[in-house]
Amino acid sequence: MDPILPPQAVALDTAARQYGVLSWDQAKHIGLTKSDVRRFVRNGNWRRVYPRVYAVLALVDATDPGLRLRAKAMAAQLALGEASFVGGRTAVRLWGIQGLPEGDLHETHMVIPARGTQRHIAGITLHTWKTRPEQVTTIDGVLRSATPQRALADTLLDVDRETAVCLMDSALNKGLIGAEEIEEVERVNWRRRGSVRLRGWWRSADGRAESPLETRVRLVCVDGGLPPTDLQHRFFDGRGRCIARVDFWWEDLDLIGEADGIGPHGSPRVLARDRTRQNALQLWHPSTRIVRFTWGDLNRPEYILATVARHRA
């Protein structure tokens, strides 16, 4: 016979299955009292996240942004009830779709059945979008979320073109939506405010882009009349072995373009690999030139265009 665990141990097990958070109703059902909860909070073991929702600090992984996001979303779901689910921008981040600005991370976007069914809770943005059952799924058996397709559709309505194409590129690149599902995503937004402008933006999407920086540099070049010939273009040595895959390739200019984000290109190991790759390119393709663009260059798009255009000569 399994031993009967004390309520505190059961509470820890419950929270562990919910990314480190649990509700007062769950704690009460387990057998804990209000005095127990107040003591845990006073001793610094638990922290109140929302009304009647607590984080067990020993179980919350502060070093993993993905787990932190899931913990916040789970806490919001516990605060709002089982009918609620993660939606919009928070669901987009939850699915790993890249391209949103970092400024809105403090807000958790949740969808509830009907307006007025819940009072406002600080830190939670409520939406009452009509959603079909098949547009909602469950993550890890506990966290309810809009599907990637539905989350993307809702988020695209209130972002600018560059951000929208970044999100489209990322969703396509990660396989979260397929090219055949674009029409369905558009159908979700049919007649919703902001949907008309989206129809042209999908034509600018390209799932070969591997980062928002690549997407934004590409859009600058396309808008400036200098679209790359190819993305993720491969170069080969004399034996037919692939020696490099580059972000942008302008065949008529014999020009390679690279988008250098701060993170991926900053470690010594990656820097060494990039140098080795560049040396191999110059050895086997000596006439080819390489230009590099960073996030800072997006503040001066004329510089990006001039850098590419000057190789026409």
HUCOR-V444377 format. One line per field, one symbol per residue. ss: DSSP state (2 for helix, 1 for strand, 0 for the rest). psi: psi as a letter, one per 40 degrees, with the letter a starting at -180 (. if undefined). burial: + if it has 9 or more other ideal C-beta (glycine too) atoms within 8 Angstrom, else -. Layout:
ss: ???
psi: ???
burial: ???
This chain:
ss: 0000002222222222000011122222220002222222220001111100111100000000222222222222222200001102222222000000022200011110000000000001111000002221111000111102222222220000222222222222200000222222222200000022222222220000000222222222222000000111111100000111111111000011111000000002222222222222222200001111102222222222222222220
psi: hhihiiddddddddddeffeiiidddddddeiidddddddddeedihhdihehihhdeehheehddddddddddddddddideiihabddddddeehieiiedfdehhhihidiheeiihhhehhhifhhhideehihhfedhhiiiddddddddddfiidddddddddddddeediideedddddddeheiheddddddddeeiheeheiddddddddddddeefiidiifhiiiaeeehheihidihhddefhhhhhgidcdediddddddddddddddddegdehihiiiiddddegdddddddddeed.
burial: ------+--+++++++-+++++++-+++-+-+---++--++----+--++--+++++-+++-----++++++++++++++---+++++++++++++++++------++++++-----+--+--+-+++--+---++-++---+++++++++++++++-+-++++++++++++++-++---++--++-++----++--+--++-+++--+-++++++++++++-+-+-+--+++-+-------++-+++++---++++++-+---+----++--+--++-+++-+---+-++-++--++--+--++-++--+--
